Amino acid sequence: MGEALKTSPQKTIGEILNEACPYFMAIGVSYDEYWYKDPQRLKHYLKADEIRQKRKNNDLWIQGYYEYIALCSVSPILHSFAKKGTKPIPFPTKPITMTEEERLEVAEQERQARLLKFKEQLIASANRNKEAKRNG
């Protein structure tokens, strides 16, 4: 067993740091900062890179979702047995809501639109009743 330890190459701290330097430079750490500044700051760079990767992954997922919606919207007219006059499903007119605040805002806008439509129907109904009373 002692022989196995002698033959396995051990890396020095300097070699490990040299190997890690390009990675840290790729995530935005300058050469001087990597070698001469407080090494505790490197943890923040690693965490920032992790957050950046998660956001990128989320953005790509959202892009894929939009592409999926687009394909599903046109799929009724893409197959060879589609009936004449088949139309694609309309693509959404607004972006997908991502935050709870956006969802609440959209819900409020929809509520306001329904309320306005109801008021317009009430006014139209009242006008029809007035017109019917005048004529009848």
N, C-alpha and C positions, 0 to 999 in steps of 0.2 A: 504494500500500500504506500509506503514511503517513496517508492520508485515512481508511482503515478503522480504524486505531487511534484516531484522533481522534473518530470517531463512535460507537465501541463504549463503552457506559457502564461505567466501572470502579466497583466497590463499595469503599467505605472499610472499614478494619478495624472501625470503630464500627458500620457498617451490618451487616457480617457477624456481629458479636457480638450486636447487637440481634435479628437474625433467629434466631440460635441459642438465645437465652435461653429462649423458651417451650419448646423441645424439652427442654433440660436441666431446666427446672422440672417438666416432665411426667414425667421419670424420677427425680425426687426431690431435685434440687438446689435449695436455697433461693435466693431472689433475692440476698440478701446474700452467700451463699457463692459464687454465680456471679460476682458483680462484684467482691468485695473479698477473697476468700481465694485461696489458692495454686491457680493454674489446672491444675497437675499432677494435682490430685485429680479433675479432671473425667474423666481417663482411667479412673479406677477406677469412676466412675459409668457410663461407657459400657460397660466390661467387665461390670459387674454387670447392666446392662440386657440385654446380649447373653446372659448366662447365664440370666436370668429368661425371656427369649423362648424360648430353647432348651428350658427346663424346661416352659414353657407348651405349646409345640409337642408335646413328648413326652407330656405329660398328655392333650392333646387326641387324640393318636394312640392312646393307651391306651384312652381313652373310646370312640373309634370302633371299636377292636378288640373291646371288650366288647359294643358294640351289634351288631357283625357276628356275634359268637358267639351272641348272643341271637336274632337274626334267623335264623341258620342252624339254631338249635335248634328253632325253631317252623316252619321252612319245610316239613317233611314234611306238615304238616296244613293248610297254607295254599292249596295248589293244588287246583283243582276236581276233579281226577281221583284224589285221595287215596283209598285204600281205607278202607272202614269199619273202625274200630278202630285206625287209624294214630295213633301217639302222638308227641309232640314228643321230641326228643333232650334228655336231662336237661342243665340248665345246670350248668357246673362248680360244685362245692361250695366251692372255695377260690379266692382271688385268684390271678392269674397271677404267677409268680415273676419278679422283675426283676433281682436281683443274683445273683452267683455264690454268695454266702453263703446266700441264700434257697434256691437250687437244691440246694445241698449239704444244707441242713437238711431240705428236703422229701424228698430221696433217703434220708436217714438215717431219717426217720419211716416211709417206705414199707418200708425194710429191716427196721425193728423190728416193723412190723405183720406182714410176711411171716413173720418168725421166730416171733412169738407164735402166728400161725395154724398154723405147722408144729408147734410144741410142743403146741398143743391137739389137733391131729390125731394126734400120737404118743401122747398120753395116752389119747385116745378109742380108738385102735387097741389099746393095751395093755390097757385095760379090757375091750374086746370079747374079746381073747384069754383073759384071766383068766376071764371069764364062760363062754366056750366050754369051757375046761378043766374048770370046775366042773360044767357040764351034760353034758359028754361023757365 
